Amino acid sequence: MTTTRQRPGAAGDLRQVALRMRALDAALPRRDGVAVFNRVYLTVTEELARRGAEGRFRDPRAASALGTRFAERYLTAVDAAASGHDRPPACWRPLFQQRRHPGVHPLQFALAGINAHVGHDLALAVVETCTALGCRPDGLEADFERVGDVLTALEERIREDLMPGPDLLDLADPLTHLAGSWSLERARGAAWAAARVLWGLRDADGLYEEFAERLDEGVGLIGRFLLTPLG
């Protein structure tokens, strides 16, 4: 069973996790599926750090803690896959398993990573942040939405950057259909609902872990569909 509950100790810093992502970007082959998502997420992390420095969050401390714990879940999954000893969460396994498949388009890698990270990691990061800061999820909702706005703007950009040009649309009809079938807005809404459920289950014996595990598996199933080889 994948361990889904992490200790609510002090989170790192958005600048520190951005440094780790830059190191990954330098180390991984450009076409590697994890590298594709990592470049996308590095942009998100740097934008969150920039907005935090500009005071654009209601509670900068809480927003930074949420953004950092959110990012650290992705980096923990990367470390688990690289170690050869630990298994990453089920939501991340499709990306790590398919990362070098020649028939998977870069847009699919990016969407599969966003699906895993938003669909599973974001909900748990909200609970961990609330536990560490001694607040309820409602106290994070405004900054949760601001973080989500950054993700939405980025999703629009990566669809523009990674979709084939108009001359290739006929050949890419399955990709167009697949990409259009997944919605970040719905994933964000589901993540917020899941965070509230997990918060309510945090003291219920065994139910937190069971719900989190089922969430992990369900998001992983969606990831497998997103990574259907089309080439």
Secondary structure by P-SEA (a helix, b strand, c coil): cccccccccbbbbaaaaaaaaaaaaaccccccaaaaaaaaaaaaaaaaaaaaaacccccaaaaaaaaaaaaaaaaaaaaaaaaccccccccaaaaaaacccccccaaaaaaaaaaaaaacaaaaaaaaaaaaaccccccaaaaaaaaaaaaaaaaaaaaaaccccccccccaaaaaaaaaaccaaaaaaaaaaaaaaaaaaccccaaaaaaaaaaaaaaaaaaaaaacccc
